[in-house]
Amino acid sequence: MLGNIGFGVLGLAALLGLAWLFSCNRRQVDW
């Protein structure tokens, strides 16, 4: 149970980090 919750939190954090990096890159690079 605890492993599942930890895995979910890790996945959520990874998704948030990816989205943040993507937005930062988009702001930096002028498409």
C-alpha positions in Angstrom: 0.0 0.0 0.0 2.7 2.5 1.0 4.7 1.6 -2.1 1.8 2.3 -4.3 1.2 5.7 -2.7 4.9 6.5 -3.0 4.9 5.4 -6.6 1.9 7.6 -7.4 3.5 10.6 -5.8 6.7 10.0 -7.7 4.8 9.8 -11.0 2.9 12.9 -10.2 6.0 14.8 -9.3 7.7 13.6 -12.5 4.7 14.7 -14.6 4.7 18.2 -12.9 8.5 18.5 -13.4 8.2 17.6 -17.1 5.4 20.1 -17.6 7.4 22.8 -15.8 10.5 22.1 -18.0 8.4 22.1 -21.1 6.8 25.5 -20.2 10.3 26.9 -19.4 11.7 25.7 -22.7 8.7 27.1 -24.6 9.2 30.5 -22.9 12.9 30.5 -23.7 12.7 29.4 -27.3 10.6 31.6 -29.6 8.6 29.2 -31.7 
